Amino acid sequence: MANERLLGALDFLREAERLKSTLRSGFTSTGRSESTAEHTWRLCLMALVFSDEFGDIDPLRLIKLCIVHDLGEALSGDIPAVLQTERFDKSAQERADLKELTRALHPAKQAEILALWEEYEAASSPEAVLAKGLDKLETILQHNQGRNPVDFDYAFNLDYGRKHTSAHPILAEIRVLLDEETRVRAGGSKTR
């Protein structure tokens, strides 16, 4: 029985490896496309670095939420925020993909991962609220740091995820710093 759990976990991990090749719309500081795995890694690092600033939260839960938040993208890929429409239910697609991706796991572990993802999606805990805000901030940080095309729309970042980055005073403080960087990257001409 334990052997089946281990084999299922290894199958899942092999499938999840796809996140290393799932590209996002952002670029690294060297100019190559960023992967979802790289985004998730730095999001988790942000959660670790800022966790002491957030008060009475469970840092491990925060990191777990960050780890699973984009896991479903291993199957259908990332849909950049600028391309998302009301007609396409990104959340439903990601949930279905996550359920498929975790199918080889022991049912209890699959349920745990799905529950963490649902918690993140609904922002139903203090940690999930922080994870959502950090997710938006990591994206903006990467856009500000990346070697982007000359026509990159920095103005989009000035509104991107504002609801989530306003949900905690520390998130809002980081947002102010990143918005200032965004305006500098945009050449100072795009302010809101």
Backbone torsions as a table, in degrees:
resi	resn	phi	psi	omega
1	MET	NA	-44.8	178.0
2	ALA	-63.4	-37.0	179.0
3	ASN	-61.1	-40.6	178.1
4	GLU	-63.3	-40.8	177.8
5	ARG	-61.8	-44.5	-178.8
6	LEU	-65.6	-42.8	178.4
7	LEU	-63.5	-42.5	177.4
8	GLY	-62.8	-40.6	178.9
9	ALA	-64.2	-41.4	178.4
10	LEU	-65.3	-39.3	175.9
11	ASP	-60.3	-45.4	178.2
12	PHE	-59.5	-46.6	-178.5
13	LEU	-63.4	-35.1	176.0
14	ARG	-64.2	-41.9	178.8
15	GLU	-67.9	-41.2	-178.9
16	ALA	-65.3	-21.5	178.8
17	GLU	-58.5	-20.9	179.1
18	ARG	-57.8	-25.4	179.5
19	LEU	-61.1	-24.7	178.3
20	LYS	-66.1	-26.3	-179.1
21	SER	-107.5	-0.8	177.7
22	THR	-81.3	110.7	-173.9
23	LEU	-89.5	147.3	176.9
24	ARG	-105.5	177.6	-178.6
25	SER	-83.0	-10.8	-179.4
26	GLY	-84.5	164.0	-179.8
27	PHE	-121.1	148.0	176.3
28	THR	-76.8	174.5	178.7
29	SER	-67.6	-14.8	176.1
30	THR	-93.9	-3.9	174.8
31	GLY	96.5	2.7	177.7
32	ARG	-94.9	158.9	179.4
33	SER	-63.4	140.7	178.8
34	GLU	-84.3	143.6	175.5
35	SER	-93.8	160.8	176.3
36	THR	-62.8	-36.5	178.6
37	ALA	-62.4	-39.8	178.9
38	GLU	-67.1	-41.0	176.0
39	HIS	-60.1	-46.4	-178.6
40	THR	-63.8	-40.7	178.4
41	TRP	-57.9	-49.6	-177.4
42	ARG	-71.8	-30.4	173.9
43	LEU	-60.3	-44.8	177.5
44	CYS	-63.5	-38.7	177.6
45	LEU	-64.6	-40.6	176.0
46	MET	-60.7	-43.8	179.1
47	ALA	-59.5	-42.2	178.2
48	LEU	-65.1	-48.0	-175.7
49	VAL	-64.7	-40.1	-176.2
50	PHE	-95.0	-4.1	-172.7
51	SER	-56.4	-34.8	179.5
52	ASP	-69.0	-20.2	-178.8
53	GLU	-80.8	-15.5	-170.8
54	PHE	-90.5	-0.3	179.0
55	GLY	81.5	-142.6	-171.8
56	ASP	-84.2	81.2	176.1
57	ILE	-127.6	169.8	176.4
58	ASP	-97.5	102.5	-176.5
59	PRO	-61.0	-36.5	179.0
60	LEU	-64.9	-41.6	178.2
61	ARG	-62.8	-42.1	178.1
62	LEU	-57.7	-46.5	-179.6
63	ILE	-66.8	-39.4	177.1
64	LYS	-59.9	-43.1	178.4
65	LEU	-62.2	-41.3	178.3
66	CYS	-63.8	-40.0	-178.7
67	ILE	-62.9	-40.7	-174.0
68	VAL	-91.4	-10.5	-168.8
69	HIS	-58.1	-35.0	-179.6
70	ASP	-116.2	15.7	-175.1
71	LEU	-58.5	-37.0	179.9
72	GLY	-63.0	-20.4	-179.9
73	GLU	-66.1	-11.6	177.7
74	ALA	-60.4	-27.0	-177.5
75	LEU	-96.2	-48.9	-175.3
76	SER	-105.7	-2.8	177.6
77	GLY	85.0	179.9	-179.2
78	ASP	-94.8	140.7	173.5
79	ILE	-113.3	110.6	-178.3
80	PRO	-56.3	145.6	-177.9
81	ALA	-55.9	-36.2	-178.4
82	VAL	-68.0	-16.8	-179.4
83	LEU	-103.6	-3.9	-178.5
84	GLN	-75.5	136.9	179.6
85	THR	-123.0	163.7	178.3
86	GLU	-67.6	-24.0	-177.4
87	ARG	-75.4	-21.8	-178.8
88	PHE	-105.4	122.6	-179.6
89	ASP	-89.4	88.1	-178.9
90	LYS	-57.8	-39.8	-178.6
91	SER	-62.1	-45.3	179.8
92	ALA	-63.6	-40.9	178.5
93	GLN	-63.4	-45.8	-179.4
94	GLU	-64.7	-39.1	179.1
95	ARG	-64.6	-45.3	178.6
96	ALA	-61.3	-42.6	178.7
97	ASP	-65.3	-39.7	179.6
98	LEU	-65.6	-40.1	177.8
99	LYS	-62.5	-42.2	177.9
100	GLU	-66.3	-44.2	-177.9
101	LEU	-61.9	-35.8	-176.3
102	THR	-92.9	7.0	-174.3
103	ARG	-58.9	-29.3	-177.9
104	ALA	-79.8	-12.8	-179.0
105	LEU	-73.9	157.1	171.2
106	HIS	-56.3	140.0	-176.4
107	PRO	-52.1	-35.8	179.6
108	ALA	-67.3	-39.5	179.4
109	LYS	-71.4	-40.0	176.1
110	GLN	-59.8	-44.7	179.8
111	ALA	-62.7	-38.7	178.8
112	GLU	-62.1	-46.6	-178.7
113	ILE	-66.2	-43.2	177.9
114	LEU	-63.0	-39.5	179.1
115	ALA	-65.5	-40.0	176.8
116	LEU	-62.7	-43.0	179.5
117	TRP	-63.4	-43.6	178.3
118	GLU	-61.6	-41.9	177.9
119	GLU	-60.3	-43.6	177.7
120	TYR	-62.3	-51.2	-177.1
121	GLU	-57.0	-41.7	-177.5
122	ALA	-85.4	-8.1	-174.4
123	ALA	48.9	48.9	-170.7
124	SER	-93.2	10.0	175.2
125	SER	-144.5	161.8	176.5
126	PRO	-56.9	-38.2	179.7
127	GLU	-66.4	-38.5	179.2
128	ALA	-68.2	-37.6	175.9
129	VAL	-60.4	-44.6	179.2
130	LEU	-66.4	-41.7	179.7
131	ALA	-60.6	-42.7	179.0
132	LYS	-63.5	-44.3	179.1
133	GLY	-64.4	-44.8	178.5
134	LEU	-63.0	-36.7	177.9
135	ASP	-57.1	-46.3	179.6
136	LYS	-67.0	-40.7	-179.2
137	LEU	-66.6	-37.8	178.4
138	GLU	-64.4	-39.2	178.3
139	THR	-62.6	-45.6	179.5
140	ILE	-64.6	-42.8	177.6
141	LEU	-57.2	-43.9	179.5
142	GLN	-67.0	-40.3	177.7
143	HIS	-61.9	-38.5	179.7
144	ASN	-71.5	-29.3	-176.1
145	GLN	-92.6	-25.0	-173.4
146	GLY	-71.7	157.9	172.8
147	ARG	-89.0	92.1	-171.9
148	ASN	-92.3	159.9	174.4
149	PRO	-60.5	157.2	-177.4
150	VAL	-62.8	-25.1	-179.0
151	ASP	-95.4	17.2	-178.9
152	PHE	-58.9	135.7	-175.8
153	ASP	-91.3	85.2	178.9
154	TYR	-67.4	-28.5	-180.0
155	ALA	-59.6	-33.1	177.6
156	PHE	-57.5	-40.3	-178.5
157	ASN	-64.0	-26.4	-177.4
158	LEU	-69.3	-18.9	175.3
159	ASP	-110.4	-19.0	-173.7
160	TYR	-56.8	124.0	172.8
161	GLY	64.3	20.2	-175.1
162	ARG	-57.2	-38.9	179.0
163	LYS	-56.8	-44.4	-176.6
164	HIS	-76.7	-32.7	-179.4
165	THR	-82.2	-5.5	175.8
166	SER	-98.3	1.0	-171.9
167	ALA	-78.0	-10.0	179.8
168	HIS	-149.7	141.8	-177.4
169	PRO	-56.5	-37.6	179.8
170	ILE	-69.2	-41.2	176.0
171	LEU	-59.0	-44.2	-179.4
172	ALA	-64.2	-37.6	179.2
173	GLU	-66.8	-42.6	176.6
174	ILE	-62.9	-40.0	-179.6
175	ARG	-59.6	-42.2	179.0
176	VAL	-59.1	-43.9	179.5
177	LEU	-63.9	-43.4	-178.8
178	LEU	-70.6	-35.4	176.9
179	ASP	-63.8	-37.4	177.4
180	GLU	-63.4	-44.0	176.3
181	GLU	-61.3	-40.5	-179.6
182	THR	-60.7	-44.7	179.8
183	ARG	-63.0	-38.3	177.2
184	VAL	-64.8	-44.8	179.4
185	ARG	-61.8	-33.8	-179.1
186	ALA	-78.8	0.1	-179.6
187	GLY	86.5	13.0	178.5
188	GLY	75.3	-1.6	-175.6
189	SER	-87.8	-17.8	-177.2
190	LYS	-110.6	102.8	177.8
191	THR	-125.5	151.9	178.1
192	ARG	-140.8	NA	NA
